[in-house]
Amino acid sequence: MQTAWLRSAAILGALALSACSGDTSRARESAGAPEGGVAPPAAAPQPGAARGSAGPKQASPFRVATYNGGLAMGVLKYVDERAEPLIRALAEQPVDLLCVQEFWLEEHWQQLVSATSSALPHTFRLPPGREDGGCTQQETDPLVACAAKSCAGLTQHALLPCLLQSCSARLTSLSPDCFNCLSANPRQGPDELARACLRTRTNSAAGARPPARAGGAAAVEAYSGASGTALLTSAEILERDALVLPSAIDRRAVLYARISPPSVGELHVFCTHLTASLEGVPHPRDTSWQKDQSAQLDALLDYIDRRTGGRGATALLGDLNTGPAKAPSISARLPAHYDRLLARGFVNPYASQEDAKCTYCFDNPLDGGKGTRGLLIDHVLLRGFEGDAHGAQIMRSNLTIEAGKKKVKSGFSDHYGLLVALSRRDT
């Protein structure tokens, strides 16, 4: 069995790279005030514009979007500085349905719900799977002592790497339940976490998981077992469900919602975030990250077919961590996995456009800020939709924040968002 040390290393590496290329050397900078404001995509219909210009038989487009917020507290820098402008800008986007990823903390989720409550009042998110408890004092005391000696004064993104480097022997002895609890709130220091995680406290969320889980034992799960993924929409959710995907690291899930907006009719929506291929990060189960994603794809595609019966208009949204090559500047990421989605009848309207760009781009300040290439791994895929679809990117603006005594340039996230406007053809 792998040690807790390897499990710890894997989850931290995976959270740092959970939606990206797997380049462990890339720089991480962060965000704040928008430069030049946040403009909605030129190709996406603006709220009210389509209604005003449409003919009598043409309904307004239904705009669906996916966005990975990169709010990985304890891993990415300046999450607190980025969160407020990110959420404010996201709430201003002309969107009717939004699938978000990496909204790990409850506070960030609640802020997003509040900011979008008038435009996107219907929401769906799995509750975290864990709360406090899981550690014995024999586990926490040596770790706290080591942290006080080697990592004094460090918090958030600086603390966890220090613990891994300087206190790995102490981490080795932690049980998975203890590690899950200690990683739940990256804002707290070792002393606070140790007190919160002693087993004398109750775990009131032990039964909060949905009954559906696609095989495999429970994994190491940061952020109290949150999946970081959620749906928000202006349309009434007629039916909802979720499947917890097999994962060796943080909790992964696919959310399902059946909606029926008048402009497009019934639509089956699936929102998810698949595990990345993490080069250089040891796998905790002596297998590969590619096999993890392959197993998740198997479970996802089977779940889609079971929920839809293989019929009806279907949208699959999210950071899928796989995508095609597209000249001149988009590199492929696990293209065989992406081809499996196409083989099951999905089409990618945005990737087929001549103006398609990367969504994980190496010139993004949060991804190193250098180079001209990138990956297209955030998708709105469609199957069985009889209509027109056109995509554009959102949340591309740069930000400037004050970090300490210096200003830092960044994107809102290490990803750019993608919006696809759906228009049903007249029959």
N, C-alpha and C positions, 0 to 999 in steps of 0.2 A: 504493500500500500504506500502511496506517495505521502511524504511528510507534510505537515501543515506549512512548513517553510515553502515548499514548492507550490502548494495551493495558494499561499499568500502572494508569492511572486507572480503567479499566473493571473490572479484576479486584478492585481494592480496594473500589470502590463495590459491586460485586456480592457480595463476601464479607460486607460490612457489612449488606447488605440481601437476602441470598440467600434468605431465607425470609419476607419481610415485605412491607410495603405499598408500598415504594418511596419513602417519605417521608424524604428525606435530612437533614431538620432534626431528627429525633427524637433525644431524649437517650438515652444508653446508661449505665446503672448496673449494678451486679452484686451478687454473692451470698455466702452462707456458712452460718450456723446456722439451722435451721428454726424458725419461730415457731409454737409449739403442736404441733410434730411433723408427720409426714406421714401423713395418713389415706388409705387406699384409697378409691376412689369408692363411694358408698353404693349406686349402682345396679349395680355390678359384683359378681358372686358372689365371696365370700372363699374362700381356699384351704381345702378341707375342708368348708365350710359346705354347699355344694350336694350333696356326696357324702352328708353326714349326713342331709339333709332330703329327698333325692330318693326317689321311689318305685322299685320294683324294676326298672321298664322304662326309667327316665330316666337317661341318662348325664350325668356332670358336664359343665358348659359348658367349651368350649375358648376361652380368653381371648386375643385378639390385640390388640396395641397398637402405636401409632406415637408416636415422640417425637423432636422436633428439639432437641438439647441446646444449640445455640448456642455450642459450644466453638471459636469462631473466634479462635484466638490471634493477636495482632497487629492485630485489628480490634475485637473486643468487650473491654470493660474487665474486669479481675479474673477472667480465665478460670481462673487458678491457684486463686484463692479459691473459685470456684464448683464446680470440677471434682469435688473429693472429696465434698462433701455431695450434689451432684447424683447422682453415681454410687451413693453409699450409699442415697439415697432411691429411685432407680430400681430398684435391686436388691431393695428391699422391696415393690415393687408386685406384686399378684397376677396375674401374666402367664404365659401358656404359650408365646406367640410374640411377639417384639418386633422391630420395624423401627426402627432409629435413624438419624438424620441429623446431620450436623455433628459427628461424632466424627473430626475431621480428623487429629489427631496419633496416632502409634502408641502413645504412652504412655497416652493416655486410653482408647484401645481396649483395651489390655491390662489396664488397671485395671477396665474394665467386664467383660471376660471373667472376670477373677479373682473379682469380686464376685458374679457370677451363675452361677458354674461348677456349683454344686449344683442350682440350679433350672432353668437354661437351658444345658445342657452342649453342645448342638450349635450351631455358629456358622458363618457364611459372610460373608466380606468380601474384596473384591478387594485384592491387595497394591498398595502405591503403585507408580506407573509410572516414577518417576525417583528417582535418588539424586544423588550429588555429580557435579560436572563441568559443563562448558558455557560457562565464561567464559574470556576471555583476560585477561592482566594489563593490556592496553591498555584493556579495558572497566572493570575493577574499580578501578584506581588513581585515576582522576579522581573516581569516585563515593565512594570511601573518603575522599579528601581533602575533598570537599565535605561529607560527613557529619561529619567531624571539626570542620570550621569552623562549620557551621550547626546540627548536631543532636547536639552532644556531650552524653553522659550520658543520652540518651533510649533507651528500650527498648520492646519489645512494641508496644502499641497506639499509643504516642506517636511511635515512630520512623518508621513508614511514611508517615503523613501529613506529617511534617516533610520527608522525602525528596522526596515529591511536590511539596510547596510550594517548597522551597528548592533542590532539586537536579534539577529536571525536565529541564534541558538534558543532564545526565549520564545520566539514565534513557533519554532519547531514543535514545542510541547503543547500548543493550543489545540483543543478539539475544534472541529468545524463549527459547532454551535457557538463556541466562545469567539472564534474569529468573526463569524457573521455578526455577532452583537457588537464587537469592538469596532467594526467597520461601518456601523449603522449611522453614526453622526460624526462626520469628519471635522466639525467645528470644535468638538470637545477635546480637551487634553487627555492624556493617559489616566490621570487620577480620576477625573469625572467619569470617563468611560468604564474604568474598572469598577467603580461604585455602582454604576447603572447596570452593569452586566452580571453581577453576582446572582447566583441561582436562587437566592432567597426572594428575588422579585418574581412576579408572575408574568407569564407570557400570554396575554389576553388575546393575541391574534393567531394563536396556534391553529385555530380552525378556520382561518379566513381564506385559505386557498380554494379556488374553484375545484370541483371534483375532477375535471378533465386534465390529465397530464399525459403527454406523449412519451411515455416510457422513461426509464432511467431513474436513479435515486436522486434525492435532493442534492443540490450542489452548494458550494460556497456561494453565499449571496450577500453582496454588499447592500448598503442603503436600506437595511431592514427588510430585504427581500423584495424591494420595489422593482418593477420591470422597466420603469422609465418611459413607458409607451402609453399614449392616451388618444382618444378621439373626441373632437368637439365639432358640433354641427348646428346649422340653423334648422335642419329638418328633424321632424319627430322621429325618434328611434323606435321602430315598430317591434323589433326583436334584437336581442343582444346575447352574446355568448363569448367565451374565451377558451383558449387552449394554451396551457403551459408547455413550452417546447423543451425537448431534451437539451441540456446545457451543462458544460463542465464548470462554468464560472457563474457570473451573475444571472439572475432570473430572466428568462426570455419568454415572451408570450406573443400570441396573435389574438387580436381583438376582432370580433365580428359584430357588425351592425347591419340590419336590414332597414332601409329607408325608402321613401317613395315621394321625392320632391316633384311637384307638378311639371317642372320643366323637362325632366328626363324620365320620369316614371320609376318603377321599382329598381333599386340598385342594391346589390350585395357588396358590402364594403369590408375589406380585411386590412388591418393596420398592424405592422410588425417591425421588428428590428433584429436582423439575423447576426450571428456571431461573425466577427471578422477573421481573416486569415492572419495570424499574428506571428510573423517571422521573428525569430530570436527570443520568443517567449516560451518557456517550457510548458508542455501540456501536462496537467495534473493527473491524467489517466493513461499516460504512455501511448497516446494515439496522436491524431493531428487535428488542427483547427479546421482544415478543409473537410475532414470526415464529420466533424461536429456540424458544420454548415450543411453538408449533404444530408445528414440525418434530420436537421431542422427543415430542410426543403421537402424531404419525404413526408414529414408530419404535416407541414403547411399545405402542400398540394392535396394530400388526402383529406385534410380538414375542409379545404375549400370545396372539394367535390361532394363531401358528405353534407355540408351546409346548403349547397346550391343544387344538388342533384345533377350537376353538370349542365345546368340550364340557367338562363337569365343573365342580365347585365351584371358584370362583376368588376370591381375595382380593387386592385392590390396596391397598397401604398406603404412606403416606408424606406428606411435605410436598409437595403437588402445586402449590402457589402459584396455585391457581384454586379458586373456590368460589361457592356461591349466596348470594343475599340472603335474609335471614330477619328478619322484623319481630320485635321493634322495633329491634334494635341491631346486626344483622349486615349489613355491606355486601357486595355482590358483588365478586368479583375475577375478571376475565377470564371472565365467565359463559358466553360462547360456547364457550370451551374446556371448561368444566365440562359443558356440555350435550352436547358430543361424547362424553364418557364415558358419560353416561346413554343416549345414542342407541345405544351399542354394548352395551347390556344391563346395565350396572352400576346398582346401587341403593345408596343411602346411608342405612343404618338410623339413624345418629345424627342426621343433618340433618333427618330426618323426625320426630324426637321433639319434643314441645312444649317440653322443657327444654333443647334444644340451645343451646349458648353458643359464642362466638368462641373460637378457639384461638390466634389472634394478636390480642391485646386491647390497646387503647391505654391502659388504666389499669394495665397491667403496668409496674412500675418500669423494666424494661429497654426498654420501648417508649415512654418519656416520662412514664408515670404520670398521664396526664391524659385526660379524655374518657370517654364511656360506650359507645362503639362499638368495633367490631373486625371481624376477618375470620375466616371458617371455611375454612381452607385445608389443614388437616391431616386426612387422611381414612382411614377403613377402608371401602372400597367392595367390594361383593359381586356376584357374577354366578353364576347357576346353583346357588346354595346353597339346598337344601330344608330349611329349619329356621327357628328364631327367632333374632333378633339384637337385642341391646340395648346401647347405649353409655353411657359416662360418662367424664368427664375425670379425668386423673391429673396429679400434679406441679403443683398449683395453689398450694401454700403459698408464703408470702413467706419470705424469708431476711434475716438481718442479718449483715454481716461488718464487720470492722475494716479500713478502707483508710487506711493511714497512721495518723493519730491520730484519725480520725473513724469513726463507724459509718455504714454505707450499707445502705439497705433495697433489696431486689431480689426478683425471682423466681429460680427455678433457671435459667431460660432466658428468652428473649423469646417462647417458645411454651409453651403448655400441651399436655400429652399427651392422647391419646384411646385408650380401651380399649373394645373391643366383645366381649361374651360371645356365643359361638355355641352353640346347642343344636339338635341334629338332632331333627327330628320323628319320632316312632314311626310305622312303616308296618305 
